[in-house]
């Protein structure tokens, strides 16, 4: 499931991230930053929101990024890409009952 979403957005061959979001970068709405395609951004957020039902470790990060769906900037897309890179690392991890 995670691999399909990572593959859908072309992040399968990229470098990996050990954490879903950087602790040093503050995400806010910067009016001077470059705008990105909102349709792509919404699609990424929708896919990540679907995953948060099973991966609670990314739920806060996805909810922070979901706040900027109306006017996404380049910094927001970078944060979402980092979450996808994190998913590519943990795609084989899980809890078995």
N, C-alpha and C positions, 0 to 999 in steps of 0.2 A: 504494500500500500504506500509506504513512504517513498520507496524507490520510484514508483510510478509518478508521483508528484514532483520529485526531484528531477526525473527525466523529462517531464512535461515542460518544465521551465528551463531546461538546458543547463542544469547545475551539476550533472553527474560527473563530469571530468574536471571540475574546478577544485581548487584547494579546499581543505576541510577546516571547519571551525570547531574549537573545543567547547565553546559556550554559545548559547543562542543569541546573546546580545552583549555588546561591549559595555563595560562598566564606566568607561571614560567619556563616551559620546552621549550627549544629551539630545534627545529628539524633540524638536519643536517646529512650529510652522514659521519658517524663515521666508519672508516675502521676496527676498532678493535671490533665492536659490532657483535653479533651473527646474521647470515643470517636466513631468514624465507622463507617459500614456496612462490615463486613469483606468482604462478598461483592463489593461494588463495587470495593473496594481490591484484592482478589485478582484480579479481572477485569482491572483496569488493569495490575497487575504482570505478569500472564500475557501480555497483549498486548505489553507492553514487552520482556519476556524473549524473545518471538518475534522482535522487531525487532533485538535485540542481535546476532543472527547476521550481519546486514549493516551495522549501525551500531555500530562499536566505540567511538565517542566517547561513547555513553551507557551502555556496559556497566557501568562502575564505579558510576555514579549509580543505576542500576536495581538493582544488587546490594545497595547500601546500603539502599535503600527496601524491598527484598524481605525483609530481616531482620525487619521489623516486621509481617508478614502475620498473625500470630496475634492481635495486639492493636493495630490501627492507631489512631493518634491524628490529630487535626486537622492537626498540623504535618507529619505524614508525607504526608497527602493533598495538602497545599500543595506539598510537594516533588515529588510525582508529577505534579501539575498543571503545575508549571514544566517538567518534562521533556516533557510533551505540547505545551506552548507552544513549546518549543525545536524539537520535531519539525515543527511547523507552519511554522517559518521555513526549515528545511533540507529540506523535502520535495522540492524541485526540484534539490538538490545531490546529486552522486554521482560515482563514478569509472567511466569508460568504458574498456574495454580493446579 
